[in-house]
């Protein structure tokens, strides 16, 4: 919680206690300890109720709030019109229709609430069908709107985003916060060589993104000086502009569910686009090291997928033909198990070694 929000809450709790205490002690009972205690108790309860409403509507963004306010105003006018029509009808037919005052009040209240409720719902559901004269913005419903993507610093240091942006899927939706660019420039001036190199790589990625004309890269100047953590700023900005966050940091997935902001991970997207291998399919793979089991070799596809080859241990440094046995999905990606086609007499125990390696891998993964 930032200082401004905490101060606002404390201020309104204090004001609630002050006003209700003043009201209680200025009544007919005067200043008594009972009235004072009741005023403090009622004021505290009102303050807690206000904070409760704040927490309840925490994820209610400004756009939806503005639409709701417009809907309430339209509903108020509709309610007033319905009440006036009822009064006119009763005046015209006063000779034949007789309603007692209490029944008439109930009907008027019901019509008034009906008008407000209908006007608000219609505004929320059909926000794309009317315009606000100030600031000349069309209110598009969230369900029909493709959200912008705020880029964090981990994505800007990953060159894969350039290829992703060049594909056209991110056109007109990529946004870089200005406070992020300022932080990158600050990192480029530090003495730590690793941080400096990463910052310079991020600046190079930004320049290449700006060079993609169809991308229409945009910058957002909104900043939150009272917030020091960069990711907290990103989340606040995403909630303010109703956008998603594109990141390459795996640890951000947990934060996404906590803060209520959707975070799209570049690694997850990359894993989802890796080509699938079918059992029985032949591939050519370069064996780079020994596996965990005898006579096993390990190689990697161009996208980084690990390939375990039974009978490939004797071909270290060579590219061999292999036949796919199975594809395993793990938390770190995919693993492909194969038999080496160049292996002589190495098939009789291939399935047994494949099973043993798979079990060993999962045991090691659970220990980690």
C-alpha positions in Angstrom: 0.0 0.0 0.0 1.4 3.4 -0.9 1.6 6.4 1.4 -1.1 8.4 -0.4 -3.7 5.6 -0.2 -2.9 4.9 3.5 -3.2 8.6 4.3 -6.6 8.9 2.5 -8.0 6.0 4.4 -6.8 7.2 7.7 -8.2 10.7 6.9 -11.7 9.5 6.1 -11.8 7.2 9.1 -10.9 10.2 11.3 -13.5 12.4 9.6 -16.2 9.7 10.1 -15.4 9.5 13.8 -15.3 13.3 14.1 -18.6 14.0 12.4 -20.6 11.2 14.0 -19.2 12.0 17.5 -20.0 15.7 17.0 -23.6 14.7 15.9 -24.1 12.5 18.9 -22.9 15.0 21.6 -24.8 17.9 20.0 -28.1 16.1 20.2 -30.7 16.2 22.9 -28.6 14.1 25.3 -25.7 16.6 25.2 -22.1 15.7 26.1 -22.1 12.4 27.9 -19.7 9.5 28.0 -22.4 7.3 26.4 -23.0 9.7 23.5 -19.2 10.1 23.1 -18.6 6.3 23.0 -21.5 5.8 20.6 -20.2 8.5 18.3 -16.7 7.0 18.2 -18.1 3.5 17.7 -20.4 4.6 14.9 -17.7 6.7 13.3 -15.3 3.7 13.4 -17.9 1.4 11.9 -18.6 3.9 9.1 -14.8 4.3 8.4 -14.4 0.5 8.2 -17.4 0.4 5.8 -15.8 3.0 3.5 -12.5 0.9 3.5 -14.6 -2.2 2.8 -16.1 -0.5 -0.3 -12.7 0.5 -1.4 -11.4 -3.1 -1.3 -14.6 -4.4 -2.9 -14.2 -2.1 -5.9 -10.4 -2.4 -6.1 -10.5 -3.9 -9.5 -13.1 -1.5 -10.9 -11.2 0.5 -13.4 -11.7 4.2 -14.3 -13.3 3.5 -17.7 -16.0 1.3 -16.2 -16.5 3.9 -13.4 -17.1 6.7 -15.9 -19.5 4.6 -17.9 -21.4 3.8 -14.7 -21.7 7.5 -13.7 -23.0 8.3 -17.2 -25.5 5.4 -16.8 -26.7 6.6 -13.5 -27.3 10.1 -14.9 -29.3 8.7 -17.9 -31.2 6.4 -15.5 -32.0 9.3 -13.2 -33.6 11.2 -16.2 -35.4 8.0 -17.2 -36.8 7.5 -13.7 -37.9 11.1 -13.5 -39.7 10.8 -16.9 -41.5 7.6 -15.8 -42.7 9.3 -12.5 -43.9 12.3 -14.5 -45.8 10.1 -17.0 -47.4 8.3 -14.1 -48.5 11.5 -12.4 -49.9 12.8 -15.7 -51.9 9.6 -16.3 -53.3 9.8 -12.7 -54.3 13.4 -13.1 -56.1 12.7 -16.4 -57.9 9.7 -15.1 -58.4 11.0 -11.5 -62.1 10.3 -11.7 -61.7 6.6 -12.4 -58.4 5.7 -10.7 -58.0 6.2 -6.9 -54.7 5.4 -5.2 -53.9 6.0 -1.6 -50.8 8.1 -0.9 -48.7 5.2 0.4 -49.4 3.0 -2.7 -48.6 5.9 -5.0 -45.3 6.5 -3.3 -44.3 2.9 -3.6 -45.1 2.9 -7.3 -43.2 6.1 -7.9 -40.1 4.7 -6.0 -40.3 1.4 -8.0 -40.5 3.3 -11.3 -37.6 5.6 -10.3 -35.4 2.7 -9.3 -36.4 0.8 -12.5 -35.3 3.8 -14.6 -32.0 4.1 -12.9 -31.3 0.4 -13.1 -32.2 0.1 -16.7 -30.3 3.2 -17.7 -27.1 2.0 -16.0 -27.2 -1.5 -17.5 -27.9 -0.2 -21.0 -25.0 2.2 -20.7 -22.6 -0.5 -19.5 -23.7 -3.0 -22.2 -23.8 -0.5 -25.1 -20.9 1.8 -24.3 -19.6 1.5 -27.8 -22.7 3.1 -29.2 -22.4 6.6 -27.8 -19.6 9.1 -27.5 -18.5 11.4 -24.7 -18.0 15.0 -25.9 -15.1 15.5 -23.5 -12.4 14.2 -24.0 -13.9 12.9 -27.4 -13.3 9.3 -26.5 -15.4 6.3 -27.8 -16.1 4.0 -24.9 -15.6 0.5 -26.2 -16.7 -2.4 -24.1 -13.9 -4.6 -22.7 -15.4 -7.7 -24.3 -14.9 -6.3 -27.8 -11.6 -4.5 -27.2 -8.2 -6.0 -27.9 -6.1 -4.8 -24.9 -2.8 -3.0 -25.3 0.4 -4.8 -24.1 2.7 -3.0 -21.6 6.3 -4.2 -22.1 8.5 -4.7 -19.1 12.3 -4.6 -18.8 12.8 -8.3 -19.1 11.1 -8.4 -22.6 13.2 -5.4 -23.8 16.4 -7.4 -23.0 15.1 -10.4 -25.0 15.7 -10.1 -28.7 12.9 -12.5 -29.5 10.4 -9.7 -29.1 11.7 -8.2 -32.3 10.8 -11.2 -34.3 7.4 -11.4 -32.5 6.7 -7.7 -33.3 7.8 -8.2 -36.9 5.1 -11.0 -37.3 2.3 -8.4 -37.1 0.5 -9.9 -34.2 1.4 -7.0 -31.9 0.7 -4.1 -34.4 -0.9 -1.0 -32.7 -0.9 -2.7 -29.3 2.7 -2.5 -27.9 3.2 0.3 -25.3 6.5 1.1 -23.4 6.2 3.2 -20.2 8.5 6.2 -20.1 9.6 5.4 -16.5 10.9 2.1 -17.8 13.0 3.9 -20.5 14.4 6.2 -17.8 15.4 3.3 -15.6 17.1 1.6 -18.6 19.1 4.8 -19.3 20.1 4.9 -15.6 21.2 1.3 -15.7 23.3 2.0 -18.7 25.4 4.4 -16.6 26.1 2.1 -13.6 29.5 0.6 -13.0 28.3 -3.0 -13.0 29.3 -4.3 -16.4 26.6 -7.0 -16.6 23.8 -4.5 -15.8 25.2 -2.0 -18.3 25.4 -4.6 -21.1 21.8 -5.7 -20.4 20.6 -2.1 -20.5 22.4 -1.3 -23.7 20.9 -4.4 -25.3 17.4 -3.2 -24.1 18.0 0.2 -25.8 19.1 -1.5 -29.0 15.9 -3.6 -28.9 13.8 -0.4 -28.4 15.5 1.2 -31.5 14.7 -1.9 -33.6 11.1 -1.9 -32.5 10.8 1.8 -33.4 12.1 1.0 -36.8 9.2 -1.4 -37.5 6.7 1.0 -39.1 3.7 -1.3 -39.0 4.2 -1.9 -35.3 3.2 1.7 -34.3 5.1 1.5 -31.0 3.7 3.9 -28.4 5.0 5.4 -25.2 3.0 6.2 -22.0 4.1 9.1 -19.9 2.2 8.2 -16.8 4.4 7.8 -13.7 3.9 7.0 -10.1 6.7 8.8 -8.2 5.5 7.5 -4.8 6.0 3.9 -6.0 9.6 2.7 -6.1 9.3 -0.9 -7.4 9.2 -0.9 -11.2 6.8 -3.9 -11.4 4.4 -2.3 -9.0 4.4 0.7 -11.3 3.7 -1.6 -14.3 0.7 -3.2 -12.5 -0.8 0.2 -11.5 -0.3 1.5 -15.0 -1.9 -1.7 -16.5 -4.9 -1.3 -14.2 -5.2 2.4 -15.0 -5.2 2.0 -18.8 -6.9 -1.4 -18.8 -3.9 -3.2 -20.5 -2.0 -6.5 -20.2 1.7 -6.9 -19.4 4.1 -8.7 -21.6 7.1 -10.1 -19.6 9.9 -12.6 -20.0 10.3 -13.1 -16.2 8.8 -16.5 -15.1 8.3 -15.2 -11.5 5.7 -12.7 -12.7 3.1 -15.4 -13.3 2.3 -15.7 -9.6 2.0 -11.9 -9.3 -0.6 -11.9 -12.1 -3.1 -13.9 -10.1 -2.5 -11.8 -7.0 -2.9 -8.3 -8.5 -5.7 -9.1 -10.9 -3.8 -8.0 -14.0 -3.2 -10.5 -16.8 0.5 -11.1 -17.4 1.5 -12.8 -20.7 4.8 -14.6 -20.4 7.1 -14.7 -23.5 8.6 -18.1 -22.4 5.2 -19.7 -22.2 4.4 -18.3 -25.6 7.6 -19.7 -27.0 7.0 -23.1 -25.5 3.5 -23.2 -26.9 4.8 -22.5 -30.5 7.5 -25.3 -30.4 7.0 -27.8 -33.1 5.5 -31.2 -32.0 7.2 -34.5 -32.8 5.1 -37.6 -33.5 6.2 -41.1 -32.4 7.9 -42.9 -35.3 9.0 -39.7 -37.0 12.7 -39.5 -38.0 14.8 -36.5 -37.1 18.5 -35.5 -37.5 20.1 -34.4 -34.3 23.7 -33.5 -33.2 24.7 -35.4 -30.1 26.4 -32.9 -27.7 26.9 -34.8 -24.5 26.3 -38.1 -22.6 22.9 -38.9 -21.0 22.2 -40.3 -17.6 21.9 -43.8 -18.8 24.6 -46.0 -20.5 24.9 -45.4 -24.2 22.5 -42.4 -24.1 23.3 -39.2 -25.8 21.7 -35.8 -25.5 21.2 -33.1 -28.2 19.1 -30.0 -28.6 16.9 -28.7 -31.4 17.2 -25.2 -32.7 14.4 -24.0 -30.3 16.2 -25.5 -27.3 14.1 -28.6 -26.9 16.1 -31.4 -25.2 16.4 -34.6 -27.2 17.5 -37.8 -25.4 18.8 -40.5 -27.9 19.2 -44.1 -26.8 22.3 -45.5 -28.4 23.6 -42.0 -29.2 26.4 -41.9 -26.5 29.0 -43.2 -29.0 28.3 -40.4 -31.5 29.3 -37.3 -29.4 29.9 -34.4 -31.7 28.2 -36.1 -34.7 24.8 -35.5 -36.3 22.9 -38.7 -36.5 19.5 -39.9 -37.6 17.1 -40.8 -34.8 13.5 -42.1 -34.6 11.1 -40.5 -32.1 9.8 -42.7 -29.3 7.7 -40.2 -27.3 7.4 -36.5 -26.4 7.2 -35.6 -22.7 5.8 -32.3 -21.5 7.4 -30.9 -18.3 7.3 -27.6 -16.4 10.4 -26.5 -18.1 9.3 -27.4 -21.6 9.3 -30.5 -23.8 11.6 -33.5 -23.9 11.9 -35.8 -26.9 13.0 -39.4 -26.5 14.5 -41.2 -29.5 16.3 -44.3 -30.7 19.5 -43.8 -32.8 19.0 -45.4 -36.2 22.8 -45.6 -36.6 23.1 -47.8 -33.5 23.9 -51.4 -34.1 22.2 -53.8 -31.8 21.0 -51.1 -29.5 17.2 -51.6 -29.7 16.7 -54.5 -27.4 16.8 -52.4 -24.2 15.7 -49.0 -25.6 12.3 -48.9 -24.1 13.7 -50.0 -20.8 16.3 -47.3 -20.8 13.7 -44.7 -21.9 11.5 -45.6 -19.0 14.4 -45.5 -16.5 15.6 -42.1 -17.8 12.1 -40.7 -17.6 11.7 -41.8 -14.0 15.1 -40.5 -13.1 14.4 -37.1 -14.6 11.1 -36.7 -12.7 12.8 -37.8 -9.4 15.5 -35.2 -9.9 13.0 -32.6 -10.8 10.9 -33.2 -7.6 14.0 -33.0 -5.5 14.8 -29.6 -6.9 
